[in-house]
Every structure is written in structure tokens, then in C-alpha cells.
Amino acid sequence: MATPPITDTLRSGLPDRYLTPDDIADLFEVPLETVYQWRKKRIGPPGFRIGKYVRYDPADIRRYVRERKAVDMAA
């Protein structure tokens, strides 16, 4: 069974797996390089390393989006 694209699962919830930088770029509709710059500058969603690979916890992504929305609404 093929995994649906991350953008297909956004409204119904994030997938039940750790997300890749490509998933994050697709999710937020930004270039992959932007995701890497967010990580380098520590301004984007928190990620973690598994060996040489970066992964993102869907719970952290949800929290990041809630925080960004709160900041934006308060501005």
C-alpha cells in the first residue's frame, strides 16, 4: 500500500511516522533549502538526527504550527 503524499494528509492529520525534510518542504510548500536554513538558524520546526538523517516528529510539527499561529494572531 503506497503512502499518500504529505499534502494529502494535512487536513486529516499528519501521518503516523517521522517526517523527512522533503515532507516538511511539501507540507509548508517551501523549497527544501528553506527547511535546511530553518534548521541551521534554529527558527523552524524542531528536528532530530537518526545517524546522518534528519527527522521530524509529527507532534512537534503540530506544536510548531500552533505556536506560529498564536504569534501571528497576537501581532
C-alpha positions as CSV (number, residue, x, y, z in Angstrom):
1,M,0.0,0.0,0.0
2,A,1.5,3.3,-1.1
3,T,1.9,6.2,1.4
4,P,-0.2,9.2,0.3
5,P,1.7,12.4,-0.3
6,I,2.1,14.5,2.8
7,T,-0.1,17.3,1.3
8,D,-3.0,14.8,1.0
9,T,-2.9,14.1,4.8
10,L,-2.5,17.6,6.0
11,R,-6.2,18.4,6.6
12,S,-7.0,15.0,8.0
13,G,-3.9,15.0,10.2
14,L,-0.2,14.3,9.8
15,P,0.9,10.7,9.0
16,D,1.8,8.4,11.9
17,R,5.5,8.3,11.0
18,Y,8.5,10.5,11.4
19,L,8.7,13.1,8.7
20,T,11.6,13.9,6.4
21,P,12.9,17.3,5.3
22,D,11.2,16.7,2.0
23,D,7.9,16.1,3.8
24,I,8.3,19.4,5.7
25,A,9.0,21.2,2.4
26,D,5.9,19.7,0.8
27,L,3.8,20.4,3.9
28,F,4.6,24.1,4.1
29,E,5.1,24.5,0.3
30,V,8.6,25.9,0.6
31,P,11.8,24.9,-1.1
32,L,13.8,22.1,0.6
33,E,16.7,24.6,1.0
34,T,14.4,26.7,3.2
35,V,13.8,23.8,5.5
36,Y,17.6,23.3,5.8
37,Q,18.1,27.0,6.5
38,W,15.4,26.9,9.2
39,R,17.2,24.1,10.9
40,K,20.6,25.8,10.6
41,K,19.2,29.0,12.1
42,R,17.0,27.1,14.6
43,I,13.9,29.0,13.6
44,G,11.8,26.3,12.1
45,P,10.2,23.2,13.5
46,P,12.5,21.1,15.7
47,G,14.1,18.1,14.1
48,F,16.4,15.4,15.3
49,R,19.1,13.2,13.8
50,I,19.0,9.5,13.3
51,G,22.5,8.9,12.2
52,K,23.0,11.1,9.2
53,Y,19.3,11.6,8.6
54,V,17.1,14.4,10.0
55,R,13.6,13.5,11.0
56,Y,10.6,15.5,12.5
57,D,8.1,14.2,15.0
58,P,4.5,15.0,13.8
59,A,3.6,16.1,17.4
60,D,6.4,18.7,17.2
61,I,5.1,19.9,13.9
62,R,1.6,20.4,15.3
63,R,3.0,22.3,18.2
64,Y,5.2,24.5,16.0
65,V,2.2,25.4,13.8
66,R,0.1,26.2,16.9
67,E,2.8,28.4,18.2
68,R,3.3,30.2,14.9
69,K,-0.4,30.8,14.5
70,A,-0.6,32.2,18.1
71,V,2.4,34.6,17.4
72,D,0.8,35.7,14.1
73,M,-2.6,36.3,15.7
74,A,-1.0,38.3,18.6
75,A,0.8,40.6,16.1
